[in-house]
Amino acid sequence: MKIIRTFFRVIRPVPLVACLMMYALGVGILDFNGEAISIQAYLLGQSWVIFLQLSMTFLSSYFSRNTAGKLCNTEVKPKADPPDHDRDFNSKVYQWGSLASFSGAAVTGVLLIVYELMSLQVVILMLLLIIVVFTWSMPPLSLEHTGYGEFFTAFWLVLLIPAFAFTLQNGNNVRLILLILSPLFFLHLAMQLALELRSYKEYPSKTAGNYMESLGWRIGIHTHNVSIIASFLCFGVAYFWGLPKFIQYIGVSILPLGVFQILQMRRILLGGRPLWNLINLTAYSLFFLTSYLFTYAYWVQ
């Protein structure tokens, strides 16, 4: 049981699930438009993205644990000071994990070339994805610890991955997919802020370098609420741009959940006792339920 818990802690399953869902959504939008879907391109592209996501996770964990001092002028404090043999063991796991993940991504990339699935747009998006991996997780930039890493995470997961999936299947209108995904971008940002709030309130030393710490908890809560409101405004913009009606139905269906989360945050601002488990559950539900409804609707309609 301990091995299983360690495994899931190392690979961070939540971003992986989000990665799978966002990739499926990108292909689903193309399927909705009546375009033929290549299973070969789907599987190769999904594998390449998963390997990159794992590489980002392993590199981030390795440098967060092994870099002493400051990254990007922000002090990075490990969550605990494990015994030396545990630190050495974890460092080797992250090293070999990142090496294996990059090797898998390289092999998958070669297969994309062999099967002639590459285009100029695909190459540009692949380069952007690779740049985000290195700049987010590795010194000297280490965007994860700059206080604004959450924006890059949302940009990576919610915008770049579906755009790559869409383009790899010969989709051309990337601006359309960015407009469709804009509500999910703000919901993902709100989810990250909600999940960081508990650590900021109870364990301030563990939140060094994240967005909540850089804003302060009061401004962070307001930013969280504004992000949820912005996501619903994006649903309204989608209506005026003539996007499918089911997008508005999705917005209406999750509206009570969004209002409930805002009320929970307002309760904290007014001095009420936070219900952390409920806040975290609502944060996950807002993003993943909306992502699931988007993906299901575009594949089934």
Secondary structure, DSSP 8 states (H G I E B T S, - for coil): -HHHHHHHHHH-HHHHHHHHHHHHHHHHHHHHTT----HHHHHHHHHHHHHHHHHHHHHHHHHHHH--SEETTEE---S----HHHHHHHHHHHHHHHHHHHHHHHHHHHHHHHTT---HHHHHHHHHHHHHHHHHHSTTT-GGGTT-HHHHHHIIIIIIHHHHHHHHTT---HHHHHHHHHHHHHHHHHHHHHHHHHHHHH-GGGGTTSHHHHH-HHHHHHHHHHHHHHHHHHHHHHHHTT--HHHHHHHHHHHHHHHHHHHHHHHHHTT----HHHHHHHHHHHHHHHHHHHHHHHHH-
